[in-house]
Amino acid sequence: MTSADTHSQPSRAPLPVRKPAPETGGPPPDRAVQRPPLDADEMLEALRKVQDQVDQVAGLLVATHDGLVLADDTKAVEADSVAAMSAAAIGLAAQFTAQARIGESRSAMFEGSSGYVCVFPVEGSLLLVVFGQPDITMGLFTLAAKQALTQLRHHLPAPNGAPRTRSSPE
């Protein structure tokens, strides 16, 4: 089997992700890994539910802090590149907000000539990338992106492995 063959094989098993360090949000020095809260199919289903529930969202992608795609529901986006850049963007946002002394980074948002994209840390070492529809305003996109983040958190299992309920803390 060549390396090209392994890249073309569909993977149904969840990818391992690193546990973040408690204070920095980055991977711990021992590079310990944990399983993602859902497998790829469950994560994709969660993304589709979120997209159905939130207006003005053009696409969603979940990646690890290492820049690996776990699931994506996007169109005309190079998911692997976006996942890698989202990891870099959230790392830079953390450094920027620390240097600016404005507290812990909550997201990294970018405005393009035909839309917006925002990267949020979700839980553990997961990142959510939200793409806005081309005709959305920044205010509406911010609301839609935060609503998508909240909805995704409700679709993920609680940290103890139990399903999350509406009354669970986020």
C-alpha positions as MATLAB code, in Angstrom:
seq = 'MTSADTHSQPSRAPLPVRKPAPETGGPPPDRAVQRPPLDADEMLEALRKVQDQVDQVAGLLVATHDGLVLADDTKAVEADSVAAMSAAAIGLAAQFTAQARIGESRSAMFEGSSGYVCVFPVEGSLLLVVFGQPDITMGLFTLAAKQALTQLRHHLPAPNGAPRTRSSPE';
ca = [
       0.000    0.000    0.000;
       1.451    3.358   -0.992;
       1.108    6.576    0.942;
      -1.356    7.762   -1.721;
      -3.527    4.718   -0.960;
      -3.634    5.481    2.749;
      -4.721    9.065    2.128;
      -7.605    7.950   -0.073;
      -8.965    5.482    2.498;
     -12.033    6.866    4.331;
     -11.568    6.866    8.082;
     -14.534    6.206   10.346;
     -12.639    5.942   13.632;
     -12.281    9.106   15.713;
      -8.914   10.796   15.659;
      -7.057   11.213   18.945;
      -6.663   14.761   20.193;
      -4.275   16.244   22.722;
      -5.443   17.359   26.145;
      -4.774   21.085   26.626;
      -2.571   22.305   29.442;
      -4.722   23.798   32.226;
      -3.402   27.368   32.045;
      -2.150   27.830   28.488;
      -4.797   25.955   26.476;
      -1.977   24.277   24.522;
      -0.925   20.654   24.572;
       0.773   19.410   27.740;
       4.493   18.656   27.655;
       3.911   14.883   27.804;
       1.751   15.016   24.644;
      -0.965   12.902   26.286;
      -3.921   12.256   23.984;
      -7.607   11.800   24.613;
     -10.369   10.520   22.375;
     -12.649   13.139   20.833;
     -16.128   13.290   22.426;
     -17.796   11.946   19.264;
     -16.637    9.920   16.285;
     -16.437   11.579   12.844;
     -19.956   10.559   11.772;
     -21.517   11.750   15.044;
     -19.583   15.016   14.854;
     -20.763   15.587   11.258;
     -24.359   14.907   12.315;
     -23.966   17.402   15.180;
     -22.628   20.012   12.725;
     -25.587   19.459   10.400;
     -28.044   19.868   13.283;
     -26.345   23.092   14.305;
     -26.436   24.411   10.747;
     -30.161   23.583   10.537;
     -30.809   25.461   13.798;
     -28.741   28.601   13.160;
     -29.555   31.090   10.401;
     -26.889   32.882    8.356;
     -24.232   30.163    8.770;
     -22.747   28.979    5.475;
     -20.575   26.196    6.890;
     -19.022   24.652    9.986;
     -15.813   22.754   10.661;
     -14.474   21.086   13.804;
     -10.722   20.683   14.129;
      -8.155   19.919   16.802;
      -5.729   22.462   18.250;
      -3.168   20.591   16.139;
      -5.006   21.598   12.961;
      -6.528   18.219   12.073;
     -10.054   18.086   10.629;
     -12.464   16.051   12.739;
     -15.607   16.908   10.734;
     -16.724   19.541    8.284;
     -19.968   20.641    6.704;
     -18.634   23.216    4.271;
     -18.809   23.933    0.580;
     -15.903   25.007   -1.625;
     -13.484   25.145    1.321;
     -10.185   23.288    1.578;
     -10.950   21.756    4.982;
      -7.405   20.570    5.775;
      -5.906   24.007    5.107;
      -8.649   25.800    7.040;
      -8.180   23.455   10.016;
      -4.432   24.093   10.059;
      -4.920   27.854    9.779;
      -7.614   27.816   12.480;
      -5.161   26.251   14.917;
      -2.598   28.924   14.075;
      -5.220   31.701   14.287;
      -6.476   30.698   17.721;
      -2.894   30.401   18.979;
      -2.083   33.860   17.655;
      -5.314   35.257   19.146;
      -4.296   33.898   22.565;
      -0.874   35.543   22.295;
      -2.354   38.803   20.993;
      -4.938   39.146   23.773;
      -2.314   38.266   26.395;
       0.078   40.940   25.073;
      -2.783   43.456   24.882;
      -3.749   42.520   28.453;
      -7.432   42.127   27.565;
      -7.959   38.695   29.094;
      -8.270   35.206   27.682;
      -8.978   34.916   23.959;
     -12.518   33.764   23.161;
     -12.271   33.666   19.371;
     -10.467   34.792   16.257;
     -12.649   36.491   13.641;
     -11.782   37.486   10.096;
     -13.674   39.660    7.637;
     -13.278   39.074    3.923;
     -14.726   40.918    0.960;
     -17.599   38.431    0.769;
     -18.116   37.162    4.304;
     -16.725   36.267    7.680;
     -15.039   33.324    9.378;
     -14.616   32.830   13.115;
     -12.627   30.276   15.118;
     -13.720   29.324   18.646;
     -12.100   27.013   21.183;
     -14.897   24.572   22.100;
     -13.804   22.114   24.797;
     -10.624   20.225   25.431;
      -8.613   20.531   22.260;
     -11.511   21.131   19.846;
     -11.939   24.196   17.652;
     -15.106   25.274   15.852;
     -14.794   27.234   12.613;
     -17.951   29.090   11.543;
     -18.409   30.557    8.060;
     -20.953   33.337    7.500;
     -23.136   33.757    4.458;
     -21.893   36.434    2.020;
     -24.683   38.955    2.739;
     -24.453   38.885    6.550;
     -23.406   41.868    8.653;
     -20.693   41.600   11.290;
     -23.197   41.971   14.131;
     -25.493   39.251   12.810;
     -22.530   36.996   12.071;
     -21.214   37.405   15.615;
     -24.614   36.411   17.023;
     -24.971   33.469   14.604;
     -21.430   32.225   15.281;
     -21.912   32.323   19.069;
     -25.276   30.595   18.692;
     -23.586   27.873   16.605;
     -20.942   27.440   19.320;
     -23.611   27.100   22.019;
     -25.597   24.609   19.933;
     -22.505   22.491   19.217;
     -21.658   22.382   22.924;
     -25.169   21.055   23.614;
     -24.627   18.271   21.066;
     -21.335   17.164   22.649;
     -21.297   14.810   25.626;
     -20.627   16.405   29.007;
     -17.023   16.113   30.259;
     -17.922   13.032   32.354;
     -19.158   11.264   29.184;
     -22.882   11.645   29.876;
     -25.114   13.411   27.362;
     -25.316   17.124   28.033;
     -28.618   18.592   29.103;
     -29.831   22.183   28.750;
     -29.102   22.770   32.438;
     -25.492   21.541   32.164;
     -22.845   24.223   32.684;
     -20.862   25.205   29.639;
];
